[in-house]
Every structure is written in C-alpha cells, then in structure tokens.
Amino acid sequence: SFENVCFTYDDKLNTKEILNNFSYKIKKGKFTSIIGPSGSGKTSLLKLISGIVKYNKGQIKFENEIIKKKLIDVSLVQQSASLMPWLNVYENIEFGNVNNKNKNSNKINKIIFDVGLQEYIEFYPYQLSGGLLQRVAIARALLFKPKLLLLDEPFAALDNLSRETISTELTSVIREEDVTVIMVTHSIEEAALLSDEVLVTSLAPINVIKKF
C-alpha cells in the first residue's frame, strides 16, 4: 500500500515529480500489471517498493509493515538480467546465498527444473539467449521465496513469439510459489494474458486512472 507518498527524481540536471501524495492499495496474492506512458516513472514505483530508491514523504507498506522492514521478502527482476558473467547458470542462481549452499542445493535444482534450465546449468551468460537469461534472473529471485516479486519489463527484450511462450511458462511457475507479483509492462497483450488485475497510470505525477 502507498500512503500519501511523494517522490521527486533529481539527478542535478533534471528534476521530475513522480509521485505527489500518491495513495493506492494493491491486492495481496494477486498478479498485478502496471501500464502507462513511457517515462512516467513506473520503474521508479518498483524501485521505491524494493527499497533501492527512498521516497521523500509518506509510507509504503507490505503486509501492514513499512517496506524497509520487509526487504528480505521482496525480490526485483529488472529488464536487464544483471547476471555475473564469470559464473555459470547454477552459480548465478545460488549467488548471494553462498553461506547456505548445501542447505539449498535441492531447492536450487528444483527451481532450475521448474524454469526449464536443466540443460544449461554449466552455461555462462554469454552463451545464453535473452529468454534464457531472464529465466536465470527469475529463478534466482524465486530461490529466496519472496512474498513480493517485482518485475520490470522482464520480457521486453524478447521477440513476440519468445515473449509469449516464456512469459506464460514462467508465470505458471511464479503462481505456484504463492507470491504477490507487481509487473511493469508496455504490452497490453502481456498484461491481459498474465494478470489478475491491470492498472493504467497517467503521466507523472502518477495516478491510477483505470483498473481492469
């Protein structure tokens, strides 16, 4: 939930108001997509929720707690897969959990199988297609059993056929994890296919102008 949140983007060259007393509640346990004009600040919404960016005023809560206390339960998958080029698929998925390798080996193997990467575990990022890279990124995010999964146009770099196939496959896996999902996308078809609810936003400062 957003409660009177204010946020202004300022990089010393440009200043842009993204949120002005923005309040809205997104349903727990649902797959919600956000569609809106380019450059309006939809990615900023996800970064604010994830804690990467700090808002100026107001509160963002998840499960009735201020989001900064719940970061361990939140995973963000961005448009760029952001994998470590010197690690193979298996190592990239377990990355960040090095202290519990043995404890999670069965869990990692299950996720690899679920997202269809079992034939690629020893491949390195440069050997993978865009679709496979995103499978790795989503598998890595799901490894930590997040309660809230944030997707920032995760399939935007794929061609239409790959996009539809991979997004459908991975969404079925995500739904099995019983996780709340918020996805930013520019694809109306993708949002309609995958989501329980679609929010259409305005130009900045962002407001929800339509809900489907």
PAVO-26141 format. One line per 4 residues: number of its first residue (from 1); their letters; for each residue x, y, z of N, C-alpha, C. Coordinates in pm, whole numbers, padded with zeros to 5 digits. Layout:
// PAVO-26141
NUM) a) X/Y/Z/X/Y/Z/X/Y/Z  ...
This chain:
// PAVO-26141
1) sfen) 00084/-00119/00000/00000/00000/00000/00087/00125/00000  00046/00221/-00080/00109/00353/-00083/00020/00448/-00003  00081/00520/00091/00004/00612/00174/00064/00752/00163  00000/00836/00081/00043/00975/00063/00192/00986/00032
5) vcft) 00236/00906/-00063/00379/00901/-00096/00415/01013/-00193  00523/01082/-00162/00579/01185/-00250/00720/01143/-00290  00749/01158/-00418/00884/01127/-00465/00917/01213/-00585  01032/01279/-00579/01080/01361/-00690/01216/01309/-00734
9) yddk) 01228/01283/-00862/01356/01238/-00919/01442/01360/-00948  01564/01358/-00897/01653/01473/-00916/01796/01423/-00937  01849/01442/-01059/01987/01398/-01086/02080/01518/-01109  02042/01633/-01054/02118/01758/-01062/02105/01827/-01199
13) lntk) 02071/01751/-01302/02046/01810/-01433/01897/01825/-01459  01821/01725/-01409/01677/01726/-01432/01604/01696/-01301  01491/01761/-01284/01404/01737/-01170/01267/01699/-01222  01213/01588/-01170/01083/01542/-01217/01003/01486/-01101
17) eiln) 00883/01536/-01084/00796/01487/-00978/00727/01358/-01025  00753/01248/-00956/00697/01118/-00994/00569/01087/-00917  00570/01113/-00787/00453/01088/-00702/00424/01211/-00618  00296/01245/-00611/00253/01360/-00530/00134/01316/-00445
21) nfsy) 00161/01285/-00319/00058/01235/-00228/-00018/01116/-00288  00058/01023/-00342/00001/00906/-00408/-00041/00802/-00305  -00167/00760/-00314/-00219/00656/-00225/-00289/00549/-00310  -00256/00425/-00281/-00321/00315/-00354/-00290/00183/-00283
25) kikk) -00382/00087/-00293/-00360/-00045/-00235/-00364/-00151/-00345  -00264/-00236/-00346/-00255/-00347/-00442/-00285/-00476/-00367  -00360/-00564/-00430/-00412/-00683/-00363/-00304/-00787/-00338  -00302/-00840/-00218/-00209/-00945/-00180/-00245/-01075/-00252
29) gkft) -00139/-01148/-00295/-00160/-01278/-00356/-00203/-01274/-00501  -00208/-01154/-00559/-00252/-01138/-00698/-00135/-01099/-00788  -00155/-01119/-00918/-00060/-01075/-01020/-00114/-00945/-01078  -00048/-00834/-01045/-00093/-00702/-01088/00006/-00643/-01188
33) siig) -00046/-00599/-01302/00040/-00533/-01401/00010/-00383/-01404  00113/-00305/-01431/00102/-00160/-01441/00141/-00118/-01581  00050/-00048/-01649/00074/00003/-01784/00057/00154/-01782  00145/00225/-01850/00133/00369/-01856/00231/00427/-01956
37) psgs) 00227/00558/-01977/00315/00622/-02075/00462/00602/-02042  00544/00597/-02146/00689/00586/-02127/00741/00708/-02053  00834/00684/-01962/00896/00794/-01890/00814/00854/-01778  00701/00789/-01744/00615/00846/-01640/00662/00810/-01499
41) gkts) 00749/00709/-01488/00801/00675/-01357/00755/00540/-01303  00708/00452/-01390/00660/00321/-01345/00773/00238/-01284  00891/00245/-01345/01007/00173/-01289/01043/00230/-01152  01028/00360/-01136/01054/00421/-01006/00963/00364/-00898
45) llkl) 00839/00333/-00933/00747/00271/-00837/00807/00142/-00782  00858/00057/-00872/00916/-00070/-00830/01040/-00048/-00745  01122/00049/-00784/01245/00076/-00707/01213/00130/-00569  01106/00208/-00558/01063/00258/-00428/01015/00142/-00340
49) isgi) 00938/00051/-00399/00888/-00064/-00323/01004/-00152/-00277  01103/-00170/-00365/01214/-00261/-00334/01312/-00201/-00234  01307/-00070/-00217/01399/-00004/-00124/01525/00047/-00189  01540/00027/-00321/01658/00077/-00391/01660/00230/-00389
53) vkyn) 01541/00289/-00401/01526/00434/-00400/01438/00473/-00281  01472/00583/-00217/01398/00629/-00100/01298/00738/-00140  01177/00728/-00088/01077/00830/-00116/01095/00948/-00020  01036/01062/-00059/01056/01185/00018/00960/01198/00135
57) kgqi) 00839/01142/00117/00736/01162/00218/00633/01052/00206  00564/01023/00317/00460/00920/00316/00514/00786/00360  00439/00679/00329/00479/00544/00366/00440/00443/00259  00527/00345/00240/00494/00229/00158/00497/00108/00251
61) kfen) 00387/00034/00254/00376/-00080/00344/00349/-00209/00268  00398/-00318/00325/00366/-00452/00275/00329/-00539/00395  00213/-00602/00386/00159/-00678/00499/00155/-00592/00625  00111/-00468/00606/00089/-00371/00714/00217/-00331/00788
65) eiik) 00333/-00358/00729/00458/-00311/00787/00529/-00220/00687  00598/-00121/00737/00673/-00031/00649/00773/-00113/00569  00779/-00088/00440/00851/-00176/00346/00997/-00194/00382  01061/-00096/00441/01205/-00109/00471/01233/-00220/00571
69) kkli) 01132/-00261/00645/01149/-00370/00740/01124/-00507/00676  01077/-00506/00552/01037/-00631/00487/01121/-00664/00364  01236/-00598/00349/01314/-00613/00226/01355/-00757/00199  01371/-00836/00305/01411/-00975/00285/01304/-01054/00211
73) dvsl) 01182/-01004/00212/01070/-01073/00148/01041/-01022/00007  01124/-00928/-00042/01098/-00864/-00171/01211/-00893/-00269  01175/-00935/-00391/01274/-00957/-00497/01236/-00874/-00619  01337/-00813/-00682/01316/-00730/-00801/01391/-00792/-00919
77) vqqs) 01318/-00818/-01029/01378/-00864/-01154/01366/-00751/-01255  01480/-00701/-01301/01479/-00588/-01391/01488/-00633/-01537  01472/-00537/-01627/01473/-00567/-01771/01604/-00631/-01813  01714/-00582/-01756/01844/-00645/-01777/01862/-00752/-01671
81) aslm) 01901/-00872/-01713/01910/-00985/-01621/02015/-00965/-01512  02115/-00881/-01537/02218/-00848/-01437/02285/-00972/-01376  02331/-01061/-01463/02399/-01182/-01416/02549/-01158/-01408  02616/-01240/-01329/02761/-01232/-01317/02825/-01310/-01432
85) pwln) 02899/-01243/-01521/02949/-01311/-01642/03049/-01422/-01613  03113/-01419/-01497/03213/-01522/-01465/03152/-01644/-01394  03019/-01641/-01370/02951/-01753/-01305/02861/-01824/-01405  02850/-01956/-01393/02759/-02029/-01481/02616/-02017/-01429
89) vyen) 02522/-02081/-01496/02381/-02068/-01462/02355/-02108/-01317  02405/-02225/-01279/02382/-02272/-01143/02439/-02174/-01040  02560/-02128/-01066/02627/-02039/-00971/02558/-01903/-00965  02505/-01856/-01078/02433/-01729/-01078/02305/-01739/-00995
93) iefg) 02238/-01853/-01004/02113/-01869/-00929/02139/-01874/-00779  02247/-01942/-00739/02276/-01952/-00596/02352/-01831/-00543  02391/-01741/-00631/02469/-01623/-00592/02394/-01541/-00486  02465/-01498/-00386/02403/-01422/-00280/02359/-01509/-00164
97) nvnn) 02370/-01640/-00184/02330/-01732/-00078/02444/-01829/-00049  02567/-01778/-00061/02686/-01864/-00053/02705/-01931/00082  02646/-01875/00185/02663/-01934/00318/02571/-02054/00341  02478/-02077/00248/02383/-02186/00267/02376/-02276/00144
101) knkn) 02489/-02298/00077/02491/-02376/-00047/02432/-02515/-00028  02482/-02587/00072/02437/-02725/00092/02290/-02731/00130  02249/-02638/00212/02111/-02634/00260/02012/-02615/00147  02051/-02541/00043/01957/-02505/-00062/01981/-02577/-00195
105) snki) 02071/-02675/-00199/02103/-02740/-00326/01980/-02807/-00388  01899/-02873/-00307/01777/-02937/-00359/01678/-02834/-00410  01670/-02725/-00337/01580/-02616/-00376/01624/-02553/-00508  01755/-02533/-00522/01808/-02475/-00646/01780/-02568/-00764
109) nkii) 01804/-02696/-00745/01781/-02793/-00853/01634/-02796/-00893  01545/-02784/-00796/01401/-02784/-00828/01363/-02661/-00910  01414/-02544/-00869/01383/-02421/-00942/01439/-02427/-01084  01562/-02480/-01097/01623/-02494/-01229/01535/-02581/-01319
113) fdvg) 01484/-02688/-01265/01395/-02777/-01342/01264/-02706/-01374  01207/-02637/-01277/01078/-02571/-01297/01082/-02467/-01408  01194/-02394/-01419/01202/-02288/-01520/01267/-02336/-01650  01297/-02466/-01656/01347/-02525/-01781/01492/-02495/-01812
117) lqey) 01577/-02494/-01709/01718/-02463/-01731/01811/-02582/-01706  01753/-02701/-01689/01835/-02816/-01651/01943/-02850/-01753  01922/-02815/-01880/02022/-02843/-01982/02130/-02736/-01990  02116/-02630/-01911/02205/-02515/-01926/02282/-02481/-01798
121) iefy) 02285/-02569/-01700/02340/-02532/-01570/02489/-02496/-01575  02563/-02549/-01674/02706/-02518/-01683/02735/-02411/-01789  02630/-02353/-01847/02648/-02247/-01946/02674/-02114/-01875  02748/-02026/-01945/02775/-01892/-01894/02683/-01792/-01964
125) pyql) 02659/-01674/-01903/02564/-01579/-01960/02584/-01548/-02109  02710/-01538/-02154/02734/-01503/-02295/02688/-01614/-02390  02663/-01733/-02336/02620/-01845/-02418/02467/-01859/-02423  02395/-01769/-02357/02250/-01782/-02343/02175/-01677/-02424
129) sggl) 02057/-01714/-02470/01968/-01619/-02539/01904/-01527/-02435  01837/-01423/-02483/01771/-01330/-02393/01666/-01397/-02306  01593/-01491/-02365/01491/-01562/-02289/01549/-01647/-02178  01660/-01714/-02208/01725/-01797/-02106/01785/-01712/-01995
133) lqrv) 01839/-01595/-02031/01893/-01504/-01929/01785/-01463/-01830  01665/-01435/-01882/01556/-01395/-01794/01507/-01511/-01709  01514/-01632/-01762/01480/-01750/-01681/01574/-01759/-01560  01703/-01734/-01585/01801/-01740/-01476/01770/-01632/-01372
137) aiar) 01740/-01511/-01418/01713/-01400/-01326/01590/-01428/-01240  01486/-01484/-01302/01364/-01514/-01227/01386/-01631/-01132  01462/-01731/-01176/01494/-01844/-01088/01569/-01795/-00965  01664/-01706/-00987/01743/-01651/-00875/01653/-01575/-00777
141) allf) 01557/-01500/-00832/01465/-01425/-00747/01375/-01518/-00665  01330/-01627/-00728/01238/-01719/-00661/01308/-01805/-00556  01440/-01820/-00567/01514/-01904/-00474/01492/-01861/-00329  01477/-01732/-00308/01466/-01679/-00172/01322/-01674/-00122
145) kpkl) 01231/-01740/-00196/01091/-01748/-00156/01035/-01610/-00119  01042/-01513/-00210/00989/-01380/-00176/00837/-01384/-00161  00788/-01299/-00076/00642/-01283/-00064/00593/-01182/-00167  00686/-01096/-00213/00653/-00994/-00312/00758/-00996/-00422
149) llld) 00715/-01022/-00546/00805/-01027/-00661/00774/-00910/-00753  00875/-00830/-00782/00861/-00713/-00868/00928/-00740/-01002  00856/-00722/-01111/00907/-00749/-01245/00903/-00621/-01328  01020/-00576/-01373/01028/-00454/-01452/01051/-00490/-01599
153) epfa) 00945/-00501/-01674/00951/-00539/-01815/01049/-00654/-01839  01030/-00766/-01773/01130/-00874/-01779/01140/-00941/-01915  01039/-00923/-02001/01040/-00992/-02131/01050/-00895/-02248  01080/-00768/-02219/01076/-00664/-02322/01179/-00685/-02432
157) aldn) 01292/-00750/-02400/01400/-00765/-02498/01378/-00885/-02591  01269/-00959/-02570/01247/-01080/-02648/01158/-01052/-02768  01172/-01137/-02872/01079/-01126/-02985/00941/-01171/-02939  00838/-01139/-03017/00700/-01162/-02974/00669/-01308/-02943
161) lsre) 00719/-01399/-03027/00690/-01541/-03006/00756/-01591/-02877  00884/-01558/-02860/00955/-01599/-02738/00893/-01535/-02615  00854/-01410/-02630/00796/-01335/-02519/00669/-01403/-02468  00581/-01439/-02558/00455/-01502/-02518/00479/-01638/-02456
165) tist) 00565/-01717/-02519/00593/-01852/-02468/00658/-01849/-02331  00765/-01772/-02319/00842/-01769/-02195/00764/-01704/-02081  00695/-01595/-02111/00619/-01528/-02006/00509/-01618/-01951  00444/-01695/-02038/00339/-01786/-01993/00398/-01899/-01908
169) elts) 00509/-01955/-01954/00574/-02064/-01880/00618/-02018/-01741  00687/-01905/-01737/00742/-01858/-01611/00634/-01810/-01516  00527/-01753/-01569/00418/-01709/-01483/00351/-01826/-01413  00341/-01939/-01481/00282/-02057/-01418/00368/-02103/-01301
173) vire) 00500/-02092/-01316/00592/-02128/-01207/00577/-02028/-01091  00570/-01899/-01126/00557/-01795/-01024/00429/-01814/-00943  00321/-01848/-01011/00192/-01865/-00942/00197/-01981/-00842  00274/-02083/-00873/00287/-02196/-00781/00357/-02157/-00652
177) edvt) 00432/-02048/-00656/00508/-02005/-00538/00422/-01924/-00440  00298/-01898/-00474/00207/-01823/-00387/00267/-01689/-00347  00303/-01611/-00447/00369/-01483/-00424/00286/-01370/-00486  00288/-01255/-00423/00226/-01136/-00481/00321/-01080/-00586
181) vimv) 00267/-01050/-00705/00351/-01003/-00815/00303/-00866/-00864  00398/-00775/-00883/00369/-00647/-00948/00463/-00636/-01067  00406/-00622/-01187/00486/-00616/-01309/00459/-00488/-01385  00566/-00421/-01425/00557/-00308/-01517/00577/-00359/-01658
185) thsi) 00488/-00321/-01749/00499/-00365/-01888/00441/-00260/-01981  00486/-00261/-02106/00425/-00177/-02209/00332/-00258/-02299  00325/-00388/-02275/00247/-00476/-02362/00108/-00499/-02303  00007/-00448/-02372/-00132/-00469/-02329/-00165/-00618/-02334
189) eeaa) -00119/-00687/-02440/-00147/-00830/-02454/-00086/-00909/-02339  00037/-00877/-02304/00107/-00945/-02195/00034/-00924/-02063  -00006/-00801/-02038/-00077/-00770/-01914/-00210/-00845/-01907  -00283/-00847/-02018/-00413/-00915/-02021/-00397/-01065/-02003
193) llsd) -00292/-01122/-02060/-00270/-01266/-02056/-00229/-01313/-01917  -00145/-01236/-01849/-00081/-01284/-01728/-00146/-01238/-01598  -00220/-01128/-01602/-00254/-01059/-01477/-00394/-01093/-01424  -00405/-01079/-01291/-00537/-01080/-01227/-00598/-00940/-01236
197) evlv) -00510/-00840/-01231/-00556/-00702/-01234/-00456/-00617/-01311  -00507/-00523/-01392/-00421/-00433/-01469/-00454/-00289/-01429  -00349/-00214/-01393/-00365/-00073/-01358/-00308/00013/-01469  -00385/00109/-01514/-00339/00203/-01616/-00308/00335/-01546
201) tsla) -00184/00383/-01566/-00141/00503/-01495/-00129/00623/-01590  -00126/00739/-01529/-00117/00866/-01602/00027/00906/-01624  00044/01018/-01693/00175/01084/-01695/00211/01128/-01554  00340/01150/-01531/00384/01193/-01398/00326/01331/-01366
205) pinv) 00292/01356/-01239/00295/01263/-01127/00189/01152/-01145  00229/01031/-01112/00149/00912/-01142/00021/00907/-01060  -00087/00870/-01129/-00213/00834/-01066/-00270/00714/-01140  -00347/00631/-01073/-00416/00520/-01139/-00544/00576/-01198
209) ikkf) -00554/00574/-01332/-00670/00633/-01397/-00771/00528/-01443  -00730/00401/-01444/-00822/00295/-01486/-00775/00164/-01425  -00869/00078/-01390/-00838/-00053/-01334/-00923/-00157/-01405  -00856/-00266/-01451/-00929/-00374/-01517/-00907/-00504/-01440
